[in-house]
Amino acid sequence: MAYRIVSSQCTSCSACEAECPNEAISEKGGTFIIDPAKCTECIGHFDTPQCVAVCPVDETCVVDKNYPRYQAP
């Protein structure tokens, strides 16, 4: 499952954008979004999704259950 950013909780600090190994995070309309097509949940890069690890607001980067779990090639 890809991650998503809860826009109402995002402080636009941009901490997550630079940490994403897949460049899946970008700014749009004053908040940050995660492109589910690029999000690999950091599998193969880190043990913990980096957006979750660096976000200063708990429960802002959450699993998006609208997308299947990422499968490494």
C-alpha positions in Angstrom: 0.0 0.0 0.0 1.2 3.4 -0.8 1.3 6.1 1.8 -0.6 9.3 1.7 -0.4 12.6 3.6 -3.3 13.8 5.6 -3.5 17.3 4.2 -5.4 18.8 7.1 -2.5 17.8 9.4 0.4 18.7 7.1 2.4 21.7 8.3 4.2 22.0 5.0 7.6 21.7 6.7 8.9 19.8 3.7 10.9 17.3 5.8 9.5 14.4 4.0 10.1 15.5 0.4 13.9 15.3 0.6 13.9 12.0 2.4 11.8 10.1 -0.1 14.1 7.8 -2.1 11.6 7.6 -4.9 10.8 11.3 -5.3 7.2 10.4 -4.7 6.5 13.5 -2.5 5.9 16.9 -3.9 4.2 20.2 -2.9 0.8 21.0 -4.3 -1.5 23.8 -3.2 0.5 24.6 0.0 0.6 21.0 1.2 2.6 17.9 0.3 1.2 14.9 -1.5 2.5 11.4 -2.2 2.2 10.0 -5.7 1.0 6.5 -5.1 2.4 5.3 -8.4 5.9 6.2 -7.2 5.6 5.2 -3.5 7.3 1.9 -2.6 6.8 2.3 1.1 10.6 2.5 1.1 10.9 -1.2 0.7 14.4 -2.1 -0.5 15.7 1.3 0.8 14.8 1.5 4.5 13.2 -0.5 7.2 10.7 2.3 8.0 9.0 4.6 5.5 11.0 7.8 5.6 8.0 10.1 5.4 6.6 8.5 8.6 10.1 8.7 10.3 10.7 12.4 9.7 7.2 13.9 9.9 6.9 16.0 13.0 3.2 15.4 13.2 2.1 12.0 14.3 -0.4 10.1 12.0 0.1 12.5 9.1 1.8 10.1 6.8 -0.5 7.1 6.8 -1.1 4.0 4.7 -3.5 4.6 1.8 -5.7 1.5 1.7 -7.0 2.5 -1.8 -3.8 1.0 -3.3 -2.3 -2.5 -3.1 0.8 -3.3 -1.1 4.0 -2.6 -3.1 5.6 -5.6 -4.5 9.4 -5.4 -5.2 10.3 -6.5 -8.8 
